[in-house]
């Protein structure tokens, strides 16, 4: 059934069978065909997440905290506000991804993370820190949910574990390299170093946003939204690319 504008009003069993068929064709692909830039943009979401979790501790360290204008108790609340933002970020943005699509929400999570980190870099008082830290947490919380979803829907089964590992490795890299870099920045100039630490996170998030804008919507979401022809064309493109790569 369609409404007067021609868009589906109720999904028929045929739609779900088509979704299953297209998903199975992706699963059967013998090699990875997504652009490496897209995979890296997804992986960097985890890098930024764990970079952010650890580096805020460096930004609010004993050497930098006096320059932020926050007390110790206020800084603790700001850190907690970011973690609290994970919950509505994961729930709300995950729900919207089922309604709007994976790609737009993956772009939105990167945008939230970028805005939140940039806002913290420019914060001058306690309320600003709270608001922008919560925004950052929402972006990261949504990203942690949506990146695995995108991989499941667009990576063939034979390569899925490998690329999940790549994403998690990127996260652990952020956990390892982030504090090392942040500590150097903090020691060199504690007066503005904490701002630079947040600014690095914002810069990475904006780069991720730009790369994700060039990614495709997942085949599953295209089909569920009634764009069967686009979904079919995307799967055929992936199959042809797999043939080329395997000669």
C-alpha positions as CSV (number, residue, x, y, z in Angstrom):
1,X,0.0,0.0,0.0
2,X,1.1,3.6,-0.7
3,X,-0.1,7.0,0.4
4,X,-1.0,9.7,-2.1
5,X,2.7,10.7,-2.4
6,X,3.6,7.2,-3.4
7,X,5.6,6.2,-0.3
8,X,4.9,2.9,1.6
9,X,2.4,3.2,4.4
10,X,2.6,-0.5,5.5
11,X,5.4,-2.9,4.8
12,X,4.3,-6.0,3.0
13,X,5.8,-9.5,3.5
14,X,7.5,-9.0,0.1
15,X,9.5,-6.1,1.5
16,X,10.9,-8.2,4.3
17,X,11.7,-11.1,2.0
18,X,13.5,-8.7,-0.3
19,X,15.5,-7.3,2.7
20,X,16.4,-10.9,3.7
21,X,17.5,-11.7,0.1
22,X,19.7,-8.5,-0.2
23,X,21.2,-9.1,3.2
24,X,22.1,-12.7,2.3
25,X,23.8,-11.5,-0.9
26,X,26.0,-9.2,1.1
27,X,26.8,-11.9,3.6
28,X,27.9,-14.2,0.8
29,X,30.4,-11.7,-0.6
30,X,33.9,-13.3,-0.4
31,X,35.7,-10.1,0.2
32,X,35.4,-6.6,1.7
33,X,34.1,-4.0,-0.8
34,X,33.4,-0.9,1.4
35,X,35.9,2.0,0.9
36,X,38.7,1.9,3.5
37,X,38.0,5.5,4.2
38,X,34.5,4.6,5.4
39,X,35.9,1.8,7.6
40,X,38.4,4.2,9.1
41,X,35.8,6.8,9.7
42,X,33.8,4.2,11.7
43,X,36.9,3.0,13.6
44,X,37.8,6.6,14.5
45,X,34.5,6.9,16.3
46,X,35.8,4.4,18.8
47,X,39.2,6.0,18.9
48,X,37.6,9.4,19.8
49,X,35.3,7.7,22.4
50,X,38.2,6.2,24.4
51,X,40.5,9.2,23.7
52,X,37.8,11.4,25.2
53,X,37.1,9.2,28.3
54,X,40.7,9.2,29.4
55,X,41.9,12.6,28.2
56,X,39.3,14.6,30.2
57,X,41.1,13.3,33.3
58,X,44.3,14.9,32.0
59,X,42.5,18.1,31.0
60,X,41.2,18.4,34.6
61,X,44.5,17.3,36.2
62,X,46.0,19.2,39.1
63,X,48.2,21.3,36.8
64,X,45.4,22.3,34.4
65,X,42.3,22.5,36.7
66,X,43.1,25.9,38.2
67,X,43.1,27.4,34.6
68,X,39.6,26.0,33.8
69,X,37.9,28.0,36.5
70,X,36.3,24.8,38.0
71,X,36.5,23.5,41.5
72,X,37.4,19.8,42.1
73,X,33.8,18.9,42.8
74,X,32.6,20.8,39.7
75,X,35.1,19.0,37.5
76,X,33.9,15.7,38.9
77,X,30.3,16.6,38.0
78,X,31.4,17.6,34.5
79,X,33.1,14.3,33.9
80,X,30.0,12.4,35.2
81,X,27.7,14.5,33.0
82,X,29.6,13.3,29.9
83,X,29.2,9.6,31.0
84,X,25.5,10.2,31.8
85,X,25.1,11.5,28.2
86,X,25.9,8.1,26.9
87,X,22.5,6.7,28.0
88,X,20.1,9.1,26.2
89,X,22.6,9.2,23.3
90,X,22.5,5.4,22.8
91,X,18.7,5.1,23.4
92,X,17.5,8.2,21.4
93,X,19.9,8.1,18.6
94,X,19.7,4.4,18.2
95,X,15.9,4.7,18.0
96,X,16.2,7.5,15.4
97,X,18.6,5.4,13.3
98,X,15.8,2.9,12.9
99,X,13.5,5.7,11.7
100,X,15.7,8.0,9.7
101,X,18.6,5.8,8.7
102,X,22.1,4.7,9.7
103,X,24.1,7.1,7.7
104,X,22.4,10.4,8.8
105,X,22.6,9.4,12.4
106,X,26.2,8.3,12.2
107,X,26.9,11.8,10.8
108,X,24.8,13.3,13.6
109,X,26.7,11.5,16.3
110,X,30.0,12.8,14.8
111,X,28.5,16.3,14.7
112,X,27.4,16.1,18.4
113,X,30.8,14.9,19.4
114,X,32.5,17.6,17.5
115,X,30.3,20.4,18.8
116,X,30.6,19.1,22.4
117,X,34.3,18.9,22.3
118,X,34.7,22.3,20.6
119,X,32.3,23.8,23.1
120,X,34.4,22.4,26.0
121,X,37.5,23.8,24.4
122,X,35.9,27.2,24.5
123,X,34.1,26.9,27.8
124,X,34.6,29.7,30.3
125,X,32.2,28.7,33.1
126,X,30.7,25.7,34.9
127,X,27.3,25.7,33.0
128,X,29.1,25.7,29.6
129,X,31.2,22.7,30.7
130,X,28.1,20.8,31.8
131,X,26.1,21.4,28.6
132,X,28.8,20.7,26.1
133,X,30.1,17.7,28.1
134,X,26.6,16.2,28.0
135,X,26.4,16.8,24.2
136,X,29.7,15.1,23.8
137,X,28.5,12.1,25.8
138,X,25.3,11.8,23.7
139,X,27.4,11.8,20.5
140,X,29.8,9.1,21.8
141,X,26.9,7.0,23.2
142,X,25.1,7.0,19.9
143,X,28.3,6.2,18.0
144,X,29.1,3.2,20.2
145,X,25.7,1.7,19.2
146,X,25.6,2.7,15.5
147,X,29.1,1.7,14.4
148,X,28.6,-2.0,15.1
149,X,25.1,-1.8,13.5
150,X,26.5,-0.4,10.3
151,X,29.2,-3.0,10.1
152,X,26.8,-5.9,10.7
153,X,24.5,-4.6,7.8
154,X,27.3,-3.8,5.3
155,X,30.2,-6.1,5.9
156,X,30.1,-9.7,4.5
157,X,30.1,-12.4,7.1
158,X,33.5,-13.8,6.2
159,X,35.1,-10.4,7.0
160,X,32.9,-9.2,9.8
161,X,35.0,-10.4,12.7
162,X,38.1,-8.9,11.1
163,X,36.6,-5.5,10.8
164,X,35.0,-5.5,14.2
165,X,38.5,-6.2,15.5
166,X,39.9,-3.2,13.6
167,X,37.3,-0.9,15.2
168,X,38.1,-2.2,18.7
169,X,41.8,-1.8,18.0
170,X,41.2,1.8,17.0
171,X,39.5,2.3,20.3
172,X,42.3,0.8,22.3
173,X,44.7,3.0,20.3
174,X,42.8,6.0,21.5
175,X,43.0,4.7,25.0
176,X,46.8,4.2,24.8
177,X,47.9,7.1,22.6
178,X,45.5,9.7,23.9
179,X,46.7,10.1,27.4
180,X,50.4,10.1,26.2
181,X,49.7,13.0,23.8
182,X,47.5,14.8,26.2
183,X,50.0,14.6,29.0
184,X,52.7,16.2,26.8
185,X,50.3,19.0,25.8
186,X,49.3,19.5,29.4
187,X,52.8,19.7,30.7
188,X,54.1,22.0,28.0
189,X,51.4,24.7,28.7
190,X,48.8,23.9,31.3
191,X,47.1,27.3,30.9
192,X,45.8,26.5,27.5
193,X,46.8,22.8,27.1
194,X,43.4,21.6,28.4
195,X,41.7,23.5,25.6
196,X,44.0,22.0,23.0
197,X,43.2,18.5,24.4
198,X,39.4,19.1,23.8
199,X,40.2,20.8,20.4
200,X,42.0,17.7,19.2
201,X,38.9,15.6,19.8
202,X,36.7,18.1,18.0
203,X,39.0,18.2,15.0
204,X,39.0,14.4,14.7
205,X,35.2,14.3,15.0
206,X,34.8,16.9,12.2
207,X,37.1,14.9,10.0
208,X,35.0,11.7,10.7
209,X,31.8,13.7,9.9
210,X,33.1,14.7,6.5
211,X,34.2,11.1,5.6
212,X,30.9,9.6,6.7
213,X,29.0,12.0,4.5
214,X,30.4,10.1,1.5
215,X,29.3,6.7,2.9
216,X,26.3,4.8,1.6
217,X,23.2,4.1,3.5
218,X,23.0,0.5,4.5
219,X,21.2,-1.8,2.1
220,X,18.8,-3.0,4.8
221,X,17.7,0.6,5.6
222,X,17.2,1.5,1.9
223,X,15.0,-1.6,1.4
224,X,13.0,-1.0,4.6
225,X,12.4,2.6,3.6
226,X,10.9,1.4,0.3
227,X,14.0,2.3,-1.9
228,X,14.3,-1.2,-3.3
229,X,15.8,-0.1,-6.6
230,X,18.6,1.8,-4.8
231,X,19.2,-1.1,-2.5
232,X,19.4,-3.6,-5.4
233,X,21.7,-1.3,-7.3
234,X,24.0,-0.9,-4.3
235,X,24.2,-4.7,-3.8
236,X,25.0,-5.2,-7.5
237,X,27.7,-2.6,-7.3
238,X,29.2,-4.4,-4.3
239,X,29.1,-7.7,-6.1
240,X,30.8,-6.3,-9.2
241,X,33.5,-4.7,-7.0
242,X,34.1,-8.1,-5.3
243,X,34.5,-9.7,-8.7
244,X,37.0,-7.0,-9.7
245,X,39.0,-7.4,-6.5
246,X,39.1,-11.2,-6.8
247,X,39.9,-11.0,-10.6
